[in-house]
């Protein structure tokens, strides 16, 4: 099955609204990261994408070129869990782009398991990717570019439902920490012209989601909107926040989940 696209939701953003801006998207080789990188580039930003798989990043760059994005997309392979590799990646990106105006912390992942069966190593693996890497990339981009430049937008992907999702204790803990970090950094960095926002999607129909082996129709029954979310819908919210329209939004989490967080008990993921 091919993940659904929603070009109609992208049309609300004005062409050129990100002209002159630079952006770095982590996890930019697929799913939300790819959709976001393509949209930001189409809107005029000079975009760099990073991720562990060079071939996936090349695919994003090829799609950007085919879409007619004026500046194209720079690809830099990097495992964001490793600080020294992040440092080298940022050397390359800043050398090419000059600065980073927009950072999209999208790299993340987890596995489904009851909390009592998750090993310490497994918990730390999820936390390193979803929390530690987000903290390190964000603080380094801020220190090296945004704070000295007096401007920046940090947009971090978290997760809904925020009320709890059985089988996701490790990821839920890490994502909640990112939301808390968002609030604190917004207060600390506001005087530097840096805005910090988290975006919490619901169940997004991507190629990665399909690997769970779940039936989209069945999962959709727990979502008030009645369907899964598309990556384009998340990308559109991120682009809105990155645009001048989002300049007064900071220190909060925008939940974009089709009502999943308020739909009551139950989970889209079984743990039995």
KOLBA-241698 format. One record per residue (C-alpha): residue in one letter; x, y, z; residue number from 1. Coordinates in steps of 0.5 Angstrom, whole numbers, plus 500, padded with zeros to 3 digits. Layout:
<atoms>
+------+-----+-----+-----+-----+
| type |  xx |  yy |  zz | seq |
+------+-----+-----+-----+-----+
|    A |   X |   Y |   Z | NUM |
...
+------+-----+-----+-----+-----+
</atoms>
This chain:
<atoms>
+------+-----+-----+-----+-----+
| type |  xx |  yy |  zz | seq |
+------+-----+-----+-----+-----+
|    X | 500 | 500 | 500 |   1 |
|    X | 502 | 507 | 498 |   2 |
|    X | 502 | 512 | 504 |   3 |
|    X | 497 | 517 | 502 |   4 |
|    X | 499 | 524 | 500 |   5 |
|    X | 495 | 531 | 501 |   6 |
|    X | 497 | 536 | 496 |   7 |
|    X | 491 | 540 | 497 |   8 |
|    X | 493 | 542 | 504 |   9 |
|    X | 500 | 544 | 502 |  10 |
|    X | 496 | 549 | 497 |  11 |
|    X | 494 | 554 | 503 |  12 |
|    X | 502 | 556 | 504 |  13 |
|    X | 504 | 562 | 500 |  14 |
|    X | 509 | 561 | 495 |  15 |
|    X | 516 | 564 | 497 |  16 |
|    X | 514 | 565 | 504 |  17 |
|    X | 520 | 562 | 506 |  18 |
|    X | 525 | 565 | 501 |  19 |
|    X | 531 | 567 | 504 |  20 |
|    X | 531 | 562 | 510 |  21 |
|    X | 535 | 556 | 511 |  22 |
|    X | 533 | 550 | 514 |  23 |
|    X | 535 | 543 | 517 |  24 |
|    X | 531 | 537 | 517 |  25 |
|    X | 533 | 531 | 521 |  26 |
|    X | 530 | 524 | 519 |  27 |
|    X | 529 | 527 | 512 |  28 |
|    X | 529 | 521 | 508 |  29 |
|    X | 522 | 519 | 509 |  30 |
|    X | 515 | 520 | 512 |  31 |
|    X | 514 | 526 | 516 |  32 |
|    X | 521 | 529 | 515 |  33 |
|    X | 521 | 528 | 507 |  34 |
|    X | 515 | 531 | 506 |  35 |
|    X | 517 | 537 | 511 |  36 |
|    X | 523 | 538 | 507 |  37 |
|    X | 520 | 538 | 500 |  38 |
|    X | 515 | 543 | 502 |  39 |
|    X | 520 | 548 | 506 |  40 |
|    X | 524 | 547 | 499 |  41 |
|    X | 518 | 549 | 495 |  42 |
|    X | 516 | 555 | 499 |  43 |
|    X | 523 | 558 | 498 |  44 |
|    X | 528 | 555 | 503 |  45 |
|    X | 535 | 553 | 502 |  46 |
|    X | 534 | 546 | 506 |  47 |
|    X | 539 | 541 | 508 |  48 |
|    X | 536 | 534 | 510 |  49 |
|    X | 540 | 529 | 515 |  50 |
|    X | 539 | 521 | 516 |  51 |
|    X | 543 | 515 | 517 |  52 |
|    X | 541 | 512 | 510 |  53 |
|    X | 544 | 516 | 504 |  54 |
|    X | 540 | 513 | 499 |  55 |
|    X | 534 | 515 | 502 |  56 |
|    X | 536 | 522 | 503 |  57 |
|    X | 538 | 522 | 496 |  58 |
|    X | 531 | 520 | 494 |  59 |
|    X | 529 | 526 | 498 |  60 |
|    X | 533 | 531 | 494 |  61 |
|    X | 531 | 528 | 487 |  62 |
|    X | 524 | 529 | 489 |  63 |
|    X | 526 | 536 | 491 |  64 |
|    X | 529 | 537 | 484 |  65 |
|    X | 523 | 534 | 480 |  66 |
|    X | 518 | 539 | 484 |  67 |
|    X | 522 | 545 | 481 |  68 |
|    X | 525 | 547 | 488 |  69 |
|    X | 529 | 553 | 486 |  70 |
|    X | 535 | 551 | 491 |  71 |
|    X | 535 | 544 | 491 |  72 |
|    X | 536 | 540 | 498 |  73 |
|    X | 543 | 539 | 501 |  74 |
|    X | 544 | 532 | 504 |  75 |
|    X | 548 | 530 | 509 |  76 |
|    X | 548 | 523 | 512 |  77 |
|    X | 549 | 523 | 520 |  78 |
|    X | 547 | 518 | 526 |  79 |
|    X | 544 | 524 | 530 |  80 |
|    X | 545 | 519 | 536 |  81 |
|    X | 552 | 521 | 536 |  82 |
|    X | 555 | 528 | 538 |  83 |
|    X | 561 | 528 | 534 |  84 |
|    X | 557 | 526 | 528 |  85 |
|    X | 552 | 531 | 529 |  86 |
|    X | 558 | 536 | 530 |  87 |
|    X | 561 | 534 | 523 |  88 |
|    X | 554 | 534 | 520 |  89 |
|    X | 553 | 541 | 522 |  90 |
|    X | 560 | 543 | 520 |  91 |
|    X | 558 | 541 | 513 |  92 |
|    X | 551 | 544 | 513 |  93 |
|    X | 553 | 551 | 516 |  94 |
|    X | 559 | 551 | 511 |  95 |
|    X | 554 | 550 | 505 |  96 |
|    X | 548 | 554 | 508 |  97 |
|    X | 552 | 560 | 512 |  98 |
|    X | 546 | 559 | 518 |  99 |
|    X | 540 | 555 | 520 | 100 |
|    X | 534 | 559 | 521 | 101 |
|    X | 529 | 553 | 522 | 102 |
|    X | 531 | 546 | 525 | 103 |
|    X | 526 | 541 | 525 | 104 |
|    X | 527 | 535 | 530 | 105 |
|    X | 524 | 529 | 526 | 106 |
|    X | 529 | 524 | 527 | 107 |
|    X | 525 | 519 | 532 | 108 |
|    X | 523 | 512 | 533 | 109 |
|    X | 521 | 506 | 537 | 110 |
|    X | 518 | 499 | 538 | 111 |
|    X | 512 | 497 | 541 | 112 |
|    X | 512 | 493 | 548 | 113 |
|    X | 509 | 492 | 554 | 114 |
|    X | 513 | 497 | 559 | 115 |
|    X | 515 | 491 | 564 | 116 |
|    X | 519 | 487 | 558 | 117 |
|    X | 523 | 493 | 555 | 118 |
|    X | 530 | 492 | 557 | 119 |
|    X | 535 | 498 | 560 | 120 |
|    X | 538 | 498 | 553 | 121 |
|    X | 532 | 498 | 549 | 122 |
|    X | 529 | 504 | 553 | 123 |
|    X | 536 | 508 | 553 | 124 |
|    X | 536 | 506 | 545 | 125 |
|    X | 529 | 510 | 544 | 126 |
|    X | 531 | 515 | 549 | 127 |
|    X | 538 | 517 | 546 | 128 |
|    X | 534 | 518 | 539 | 129 |
|    X | 528 | 521 | 541 | 130 |
|    X | 530 | 526 | 547 | 131 |
|    X | 538 | 526 | 547 | 132 |
|    X | 539 | 527 | 540 | 133 |
|    X | 534 | 532 | 540 | 134 |
|    X | 537 | 536 | 546 | 135 |
|    X | 544 | 536 | 543 | 136 |
|    X | 542 | 538 | 535 | 137 |
|    X | 538 | 543 | 538 | 138 |
|    X | 543 | 546 | 543 | 139 |
|    X | 548 | 546 | 538 | 140 |
|    X | 544 | 549 | 532 | 141 |
|    X | 542 | 555 | 537 | 142 |
|    X | 549 | 556 | 540 | 143 |
|    X | 553 | 556 | 533 | 144 |
|    X | 547 | 559 | 529 | 145 |
|    X | 541 | 562 | 532 | 146 |
|    X | 543 | 565 | 538 | 147 |
|    X | 549 | 569 | 535 | 148 |
|    X | 544 | 571 | 529 | 149 |
|    X | 538 | 573 | 533 | 150 |
|    X | 533 | 569 | 530 | 151 |
|    X | 531 | 562 | 529 | 152 |
|    X | 525 | 557 | 529 | 153 |
|    X | 526 | 550 | 533 | 154 |
|    X | 520 | 545 | 531 | 155 |
|    X | 520 | 538 | 534 | 156 |
|    X | 516 | 532 | 533 | 157 |
|    X | 513 | 529 | 539 | 158 |
|    X | 507 | 524 | 539 | 159 |
|    X | 500 | 524 | 541 | 160 |
|    X | 496 | 521 | 544 | 161 |
|    X | 499 | 525 | 550 | 162 |
|    X | 494 | 521 | 555 | 163 |
|    X | 498 | 515 | 554 | 164 |
|    X | 499 | 509 | 549 | 165 |
|    X | 500 | 502 | 552 | 166 |
|    X | 506 | 499 | 549 | 167 |
|    X | 510 | 506 | 548 | 168 |
|    X | 512 | 508 | 555 | 169 |
|    X | 519 | 509 | 553 | 170 |
|    X | 517 | 513 | 547 | 171 |
|    X | 512 | 517 | 551 | 172 |
|    X | 517 | 519 | 556 | 173 |
|    X | 522 | 521 | 551 | 174 |
|    X | 517 | 525 | 547 | 175 |
|    X | 514 | 528 | 554 | 176 |
|    X | 521 | 530 | 556 | 177 |
|    X | 522 | 534 | 549 | 178 |
|    X | 515 | 538 | 550 | 179 |
|    X | 518 | 540 | 557 | 180 |
|    X | 525 | 542 | 554 | 181 |
|    X | 521 | 546 | 549 | 182 |
|    X | 517 | 550 | 554 | 183 |
|    X | 524 | 551 | 558 | 184 |
|    X | 528 | 553 | 551 | 185 |
|    X | 523 | 558 | 549 | 186 |
|    X | 523 | 562 | 556 | 187 |
|    X | 531 | 562 | 555 | 188 |
|    X | 532 | 563 | 548 | 189 |
|    X | 526 | 568 | 547 | 190 |
|    X | 530 | 574 | 548 | 191 |
|    X | 535 | 572 | 542 | 192 |
|    X | 529 | 572 | 537 | 193 |
|    X | 529 | 564 | 538 | 194 |
|    X | 522 | 561 | 538 | 195 |
|    X | 521 | 553 | 540 | 196 |
|    X | 515 | 549 | 539 | 197 |
|    X | 513 | 542 | 539 | 198 |
|    X | 508 | 539 | 534 | 199 |
|    X | 505 | 532 | 536 | 200 |
|    X | 502 | 528 | 530 | 201 |
|    X | 497 | 522 | 531 | 202 |
|    X | 498 | 516 | 527 | 203 |
|    X | 501 | 518 | 521 | 204 |
|    X | 500 | 513 | 515 | 205 |
|    X | 508 | 513 | 513 | 206 |
|    X | 512 | 507 | 510 | 207 |
|    X | 515 | 506 | 517 | 208 |
|    X | 508 | 506 | 520 | 209 |
|    X | 506 | 500 | 515 | 210 |
|    X | 511 | 496 | 518 | 211 |
|    X | 507 | 495 | 524 | 212 |
|    X | 503 | 491 | 520 | 213 |
|    X | 496 | 494 | 522 | 214 |
|    X | 490 | 495 | 518 | 215 |
|    X | 489 | 502 | 517 | 216 |
|    X | 481 | 502 | 517 | 217 |
|    X | 481 | 498 | 524 | 218 |
|    X | 486 | 503 | 527 | 219 |
|    X | 482 | 509 | 524 | 220 |
|    X | 476 | 507 | 528 | 221 |
|    X | 479 | 510 | 535 | 222 |
|    X | 480 | 517 | 531 | 223 |
|    X | 475 | 522 | 531 | 224 |
|    X | 477 | 524 | 525 | 225 |
|    X | 476 | 517 | 522 | 226 |
|    X | 482 | 516 | 518 | 227 |
|    X | 490 | 516 | 519 | 228 |
|    X | 494 | 522 | 518 | 229 |
|    X | 498 | 524 | 512 | 230 |
|    X | 505 | 526 | 513 | 231 |
|    X | 503 | 532 | 508 | 232 |
|    X | 498 | 535 | 514 | 233 |
|    X | 504 | 535 | 519 | 234 |
|    X | 509 | 538 | 514 | 235 |
|    X | 504 | 544 | 513 | 236 |
|    X | 503 | 545 | 520 | 237 |
|    X | 511 | 545 | 521 | 238 |
|    X | 511 | 550 | 515 | 239 |
|    X | 506 | 555 | 518 | 240 |
|    X | 510 | 555 | 524 | 241 |
|    X | 516 | 556 | 520 | 242 |
|    X | 513 | 562 | 516 | 243 |
|    X | 512 | 569 | 519 | 244 |
|    X | 505 | 567 | 521 | 245 |
|    X | 508 | 563 | 526 | 246 |
|    X | 513 | 568 | 529 | 247 |
|    X | 509 | 569 | 535 | 248 |
|    X | 508 | 562 | 537 | 249 |
|    X | 513 | 559 | 542 | 250 |
|    X | 513 | 555 | 548 | 251 |
|    X | 508 | 550 | 547 | 252 |
|    X | 506 | 544 | 543 | 253 |
|    X | 501 | 544 | 538 | 254 |
|    X | 497 | 537 | 537 | 255 |
|    X | 495 | 535 | 530 | 256 |
|    X | 492 | 528 | 531 | 257 |
|    X | 485 | 528 | 529 | 258 |
|    X | 482 | 528 | 536 | 259 |
|    X | 486 | 522 | 538 | 260 |
|    X | 488 | 525 | 545 | 261 |
|    X | 481 | 526 | 547 | 262 |
|    X | 478 | 520 | 544 | 263 |
|    X | 478 | 516 | 551 | 264 |
|    X | 481 | 510 | 553 | 265 |
|    X | 484 | 505 | 548 | 266 |
|    X | 490 | 504 | 544 | 267 |
|    X | 491 | 503 | 537 | 268 |
|    X | 497 | 499 | 539 | 269 |
|    X | 496 | 492 | 542 | 270 |
|    X | 501 | 490 | 547 | 271 |
|    X | 498 | 483 | 548 | 272 |
+------+-----+-----+-----+-----+
</atoms>
